[in-house]
Amino acid sequence: MENLEVKKEHLGTLKMNSEEHGFNAIVIASLSRNEDIDNVGRLVQVRKKSGAFGSDIILIRKINGELMSWHNQSFFSVSDEFKDYYTDLFKDIKLDEENTEYSLSGKHKAKGFIVNGMDCTNGKTYETSILISKTRLD
């Protein structure tokens, strides 16, 4: 596949609750460091409060057919003007079915579009800290 690039004008609505996009909806990751096509996929599963910091784990089917998981991430829809373009990119990828069972690295198997009550952290706890200072630290 040629090197495709996601552009700002391709972005539709940002939804903090990813399930609002709908099953098999084409989404674009919101806070990625680059604008390559790997940040685009069809939304296939939302694991509510299953990841680090109690965040949702989002599974998307990428344009190359691979499954990818995202944590601490929100997604844009595709703008109406570019929906046909992105739909065409997925023309060779079979749509997922809602009763498909997905796993994370062979663990934490779950079926359904929205999964509640599943801890996928393997018992790890996560913390974050912020240092606020009046002086600059170099």
N, C-alpha and C positions, 0 to 999 in steps of 0.2 A: 504494500500500500504506500502511496506517495506520502510525503511528510505534510500532513494537514495541520492547520493552525486554527485554534479557537480565537475568535476576535470578540471584542467587547460588544459589538452590535449583534452578536449571536445570542447574547444573554437575555433571557426573559425575566420571569419573576423569581426572586430569591425566597425560598421557603425554609424556615428554621426547623419545621417538623417535616422531614423528608417524605413521610407517608402521604402527605397532602398532594404530592405530585401524582401519585397513583402507580399501580403495578405496571411494569413494563414501559413506564414513561421515560423518555430520553432526558437525561439530566447532565449538567455540567458542574463540576466541583467548584466551589466558590473561593476558597482561599489557597489555591495551589500556587506553587512558585513559578510555574511555567504555563504556557498556553498551548501545550501540545494535546493531541487528540486522545491521549491516554486518560485525560481528565473527563472524558465523555463516556457515558454508558446508559444502559437501560436499567432502571431501578427494579430489583427483583426481591429484596428482602430488607426489612427494617427490624433490628433487634433492639427493642426499647430498653434503655438503661442497662445495657449488657457489657459495656466496655469501660475503659479507663475513665476515672472521675465520674462514673455513672452515666456516661454519654451513650448515645445510640451507636450501634454498629450498623453500617449501611453496606449492603452488597449490591454491586452493579455488574452487569454483563457488558464488557468492553466491545468495541467494534471488531476486534480480532477473535471474539468468542470467549475469551478468558473471563473468569470471575475475579472480581477485585473487592476487597473490603476496605472501608473507610471508617475512621474513628474521629470524633470531635470535628465533624464536618457538616456543613450545610450545602445545599445544591440549588442552582438556578435551573429553571425550565429553559427550553429553547424558545427564542422569540418567534412569533408567528411567521415572520418573513423568512426564517431559515428552517422551519420544520421539515419541509420537503427535502431540503439538502441533507439534513441529518438522518431522516428516515431512509433515504437512499443509501447512506453509508452502512446501514444495518440490513440491507436487503438480502444478504447471504447468510445472516445469522437467524436461526430459528427462534421464535418467541418462546420465552420460558412459560411454564404452566405454574399456577399458584400453588399446587400441591407438591412441587418439586422439593426434595430434601437437599439442603445445602449444609456444608460443614466449613469450619475454619481450620485449615491445615490438617484435615482428617479428623478433627475433634469438634465437639459442640454441634452435633447434627440437629437440624430443626427444619420443619416444614411450615409453609404458609408465608404470606406476604408480611404480616406484622406478628412478631414473636415477643411475648411478654414473659417476664420472670426468669430469664436465663442469664446466669453469670458466666461470661466468657473470659474472665481475667485470670483463670487458673489460680485463684486465691491470692493474687498480687494486690497490693494496695498502692495507690498513686497519690502523690502529694505535689503541690506546687507552692512556691514561695516567691515573694516579690520584695526586693530591697528598695526602700525609698530613702534617698539621701539628698542633702542640700549641697554636697560637694560632688564633684565629678570623679568617678573611679576610672583610672586608666590602667 
